[in-house]
């Protein structure tokens, strides 16, 4: 079984959304669907998931000029998930720190 949840999204914007709307962000596996993401969050954090919204980012092409010539490459593809949980529940992301 693959790991669906890769890491939590901890940004200033995500922190504000978490406090106001009880939504949490995670970087997830690129091939995971909403049902798999919801089950993984429910199993790991023992909460009830109300909704899952996903965002896919395409990898960008980057070009760099060096002494030996032009070097071209790509940044990796990624997928984010915004999880909404019940109003009376919380996820403690920093509990083990």
PyMOL commands that set and color helices and strands:
alter all, ss='L'
color gray80, all
select helices_A, chain A and resi 12-21+34-45
alter helices_A, ss='H'
color red, helices_A
select strands_A, chain A and resi 5-8+23-28+49-57+61-66+69-74+78-85
alter strands_A, ss='S'
color yellow, strands_A
deselect
rebuild
show_as cartoon
